[in-house]
Amino acid sequence: MIEIKEVISDADIKQFVNFPFRLYKDNPYWVPSIKTDESKQLKRDKNPAFDFCDAKFWIAFKDGKVVGRIAAIINYMYLEKIGKKKGRISRLEFIDDMEVSGKLLETAENYLKEKGMTEVHGPLGFTNLDNQGLLIEGFDYLPSIASVMHFPYYQKHIEERGYKKENDWIEFRLEIEEVPEKASRLVDIIVKRNNLEIVRLREKSEMQVYLKEIFELLNVAFEELPYVAPFTGKMIDYSAKKYLDVLQPKYIFVIRKEGKILAFIVGLPSLSKAMQKANGKLLPFGVFHIMKAMKRPEVMDLLLTGVDPHYQKMGLPAILISELQKQMIANGVKYVETTGMFESNTKGITTWKNYKYIQHKRRRCYVKEL
């Protein structure tokens, strides 16, 4: 007998957040989140995404034990953008039991139908900075903190419920080499010809100023992408504060022209192994593991890249990647983990194929009519 319980109390939230730690405890490729951060995401008074989202969360019990969880989210700003009524499933985790996964998905689907939705898709989060997609390839590689890990059986369970592919993200692991002289000359030509300024951040105070502008540019750069809704002022403040402590200025580059930001790139030393050691807690030792990982990274996560669409043909990504590449080489970084890129983004994929690379992960967003 499967019992589905809605998450209401703090005790429920604790069970919801703790379940993946038990489910994946023997999986060497799972990267846990910080429990306090995840708990805040679920609380209306802590997460400003609730200003434009509705959400409910449920836990599944079998024989008195938690065996699964799911969330249902409606992002009204995104619905206004696309002109459709598509709800989201999120934070789906479950044991290998068809009855458990079926009950969880049925519960979320029924809620979304009650709210007037005609389709459901996911896994998706509150915003595009939340975890997205179901891992369907790359189970034997450590993900970045911006990616996901799932068990292979999830795909079968979801497809058995009638879900079909909507979009795939693919991820690459790049080997970092010296920037070719030809590429450096090309960057210099583009910069001089277009009167561009490359901003190399040095201090946290500089980063604090630019982060808000970066998120504002995200609203422009990502406007046409699937699953993206504009960041509100409160979301920008919330996200900037969240990332301020872990980002390092030397791995952030901004391109400006006449004082206006045209493009940016944000790298982050890989924290995946450090997060595994922290095991969901910053104290007493989690902070130590994270700080240590940031000092001499071998792997860099390419966290965010954005270009103003009006300047797409100017070659700005080549400038940003070249500058970040030089900084990584100077600091002993050997590999880069890219974030998910839609498989339809042939131009971006071609860029990564200029490196020694492997395309090692694939995440899928599913869709189903209700």
N, C-alpha and C positions, 0 to 999 in steps of 0.2 A: 504494500500500500504506500503510495507516494503522497506526501502532504506538502502543499505549497503554502508558504506563509509570506505575507507582505512584510517588508522591512519598514518598521515604524520607530522602534526605540533605539537608543544608543547600543543596547545589547544586541539587537538585530543587526545593526550596522557592523558591529565587531565581528559577528559570525559571517556576514557577507564578505567583509574584507579578508578575514582569516582563511576562508575556504581554499583559495588557490595555494596558500602556503602548505596546506596539508596535501592537496592534490598533486602538486609538482615537487614535493620535497625531495624525491630521489631523481629528479630530472636535472642533469648537469647543464642544460642549456636554457633553463628558465631564469629570468632576471626579475626579482621581486621589486615591487614599488615600495615607497615609504608608506607605512600604514596610516600615519596621521594625515598625509597628503591625500590619500585615497578616501579616507573617511570624510574629509572636508568637501571633497567633490560631490558627495552624496547628500550634503546638507544645504537646504535652501538658504539659510542665513549665512553661509560661508562661501558658496559658489555663485558668482554673479551671472553665470549662464542661466540660472533659474529666472532671471528677469525676462528671458525670451524663450525659455524651454519649460515644458512639463516633463516630469519623469516619475516613474515608480520602479521599485526594486523588489525582488522576491527571492526567497531561499527555498530549496527543495529538501525535504527530509525523507529518509527511508530507515525504518527500524531505529528511529530516534537520533540518527546521525545526519549531518548536513552532507548532501550528495550532489548539490548543484546550485547554481544561482543564475539570475538573468536580470537585466534592466530593460525598460522600454522608455524611449525618449522621443519627444516631439519638439523639434527646433522650429518655432514659428517663423523666425526670420528667413530660414532656408526655404520653408514652404512658400512664403511670399515671393521669394526670388524665383522659384521654379514653377509656381502656379499649379502645384499638385499637392495631394494629401498623402505624403509618404512619412510614416513613422519609422523609428529606428529601434533595432535591438542592439543591446550593448552589454559588455561585461559578462558574456555567456561562458560559463564553465560548468562541466558536469562529468560524472564518472561514465564509464562505457556501458550505459544502460539506456536502451531506446525508450523505455517508459519514462525515465527521468527527463531526458532531453525533450521528449514529446510533450510532457506536461508543462515544462518550463516555456517552451516556444508557444504552446497553445495559450498559456496564461498571458504572455506578453501580447500575442496577436489579438486576443479578445479585448484587452484593455485598449489597444490602438483602434480597433473597430468601434468600440464604445465612444471613443473620442473623435470619430468621424473620418479616420484614415481609410484609404482604399488600397494602399500598398504598404508593405513593410520591407525595409532593407537594412543591411548591416552585415557584420558588426560595425557600428559607428558610435562615436562618442558625442558629447555635447557640442564640441567644435572640432575643427580639423587639427587642433593641437592635442586633442584627446586620442587615445589609441583607436586605430582603425584597421579593419580587415581581419580575415581568418587566415592563419598560416596554412598553406597547402603544399608548399615546397620549402625545403631548407631546414628540416627538423634537427639536423646534426651540426648546426652553426649557432654560435652565441649571438643573440640579437643585440642591437643597440638599444639604449633606453627609450628610443623613439619608435621602436618596432614591437613585435608581439611574439609570443610563443604559445602554441596550442598542440594538443596531441593529434596524431594523424587520424584518429577515428572521428574527430569532430566533423570532418567534411562529409562522411557518409551519413551521419546523423542529420545534418542540416539538409542535405539533398533529399533524404528520405521524406522530409516534411514538405517537399515541393519547391524548395528554394533553387533559383537559377542564377548563373553568373550575371552580374551587372557590370563590374569593372575589376581589373586586376592591377595591383601595384607590383613592381619588381624592384629588387634591391641588388646592389653590386658591392663587391669588395675589391678595392683598387690597391695596387702596389705603387708606392710613391717613389718617383725617380727625379733626378735633377731636371729643372725646367730647360728645355732645349733653347739654345741661343736664338734660333729663328723665332720661337714663340715669344721670347722676351722682347725682341725687336718689334714684332707685330704689336705687342701690348703698348710699347712706347709710342709707336706711330698712331694708334687709336687714341691714346690719351692726349697727345699733342694736337692732333688734327681736330679733335672735338672740344678742346679746352676743358678737359676733365680734371677733377681733383680726387686723388685716392687718399682716403682718410684711414690712417693706421692708428687704431686706438691704443692708448698707453695706460690709462688709469680707469679705475672703477667709476670715478665721477663722470668721465667722458661717456662711458658705456651707459650709465643711467640716463644721460641726456638723449643718447641716440636710440636707446631701446624703444622708447615711445614712438619715435619717428619711423623706426623699422616696422613696428606693428601697424602703423598707419599705412605704410607702403604695402604691407601684406594685403590690406583690404583692396588695394588697386591691383596688385600683381596676381592675386589668386582669385579675383572676382569671378572669372568664367569657369573655374575648376569645379568638378562635381563635389558635393558635400560641404561646400564652403559658404558660410554666411559672414557678413561683416562683423568685425570686432567692435563692440561698443566701447565707449571711454572707460567704463568700469572694468570690462574684460581686458583692455590694454593695460590698465594699471595693475590688475590682478596677475596677469601673465608676466609682465615685466618684473614685478616683485618676486614672482616664483623663480624666474631664471637668473635673477641678478646675482645670487650667492654662488652659483656654480659656473657661470660663464666667465671666461678669461678674456680680457680686452685684446690680447695679442693675436687671438684667433678670430677676431671680428674685423671685417673690412667693409668700408662704405665708399661708394662712388658718388660724388656730388658735381653739380654744374650750376654755377651762379647761386650757390647756397642751398640748392634743392637736391635731396637724395634721389638718385636715379636707380640705385641697385645696392644690394648688400649680400654678404655671405657670413654665416655663423658656423664655426667649427667648435666642437666640444671634445676634449680628451675622453676616450671611452671610459664610462663609469660602470660598465656591465659587471665586471668581476668584483669591483668594490661594492656594488649594490647586492651582489650575492653574499658577500661577507657580512654586510650590514644586516641582511635578512629582515628587512622591513623596519629597522629602527635606527635612528640617527644617534641615539645615546644608549650606552656610554661610548661605544667604539665605532659606530657607523660613520660619524663625521671624520674620524681619523682615517678610515679606509678610503673615503671619498677624496680627502685632501691629498693623501699619498698618491692616489691614482692620477691626480691632476698634475703632479710635479714632473714626472718623466714618462709621458705616454708613448706607447708603441703604436697604438691604434687611435685614430681620430674619427669621431662621428660627425658627418656632415649634417648639421642639424636643420638649417634653413638657408634657402637662397631665394632672393626675390629681385625681379627687374620690373621697372615701370614699363607697361606694355607699349607706351609711346616711343620707347627707346630700344625695343627688342632687337632691331637690326644693326645696332651699333657695335656689337661684339663685347658687351659688358661682362657676360659670364666668363669669357676667356681671361679678362683682366683680373676678375675676382679670384678665379681658380689659380691663376699664376701667382698672385700675391700670397694666397693662403698656402700654396704648395711650397714656396720659398720659406715661409715661416715654419712650416711643419718639418722641412728638411733640417733647418737650423736647430730644431729642438728634438731631433732624433726620431720623429714619427715615421713609421714604415708602411702603415696601411691606413686606408680610409674605408669606413662603412658608410655607404650612402643611405639616405632615407628612402622611403618608397616613392617610386616614380610611376605614373600611369604608363602601362605598356603601349599606349597610343602616342606617347610623347617621343616620337622617333628622333627628333632633333636632340633632345636631352640624352637619350640613350646612345646616340652616335658620339656625343662628347665623352661619355665614360669609356666607350670602346677605343678611344685614343690611348688609353692606359693599358698596362697589364692588368687584367681583371678576371673575375669570375662573376657570373650572374647566379647567385646562390639562394635567393629567397623569392618567394611569390606569396602575396597576400590577396585575398579575394573579398569583394563586397558582393553579397547575394541580394536578390530581390524576389518578392512573392506578392501576388495579388491577394487581397483579403476578401 
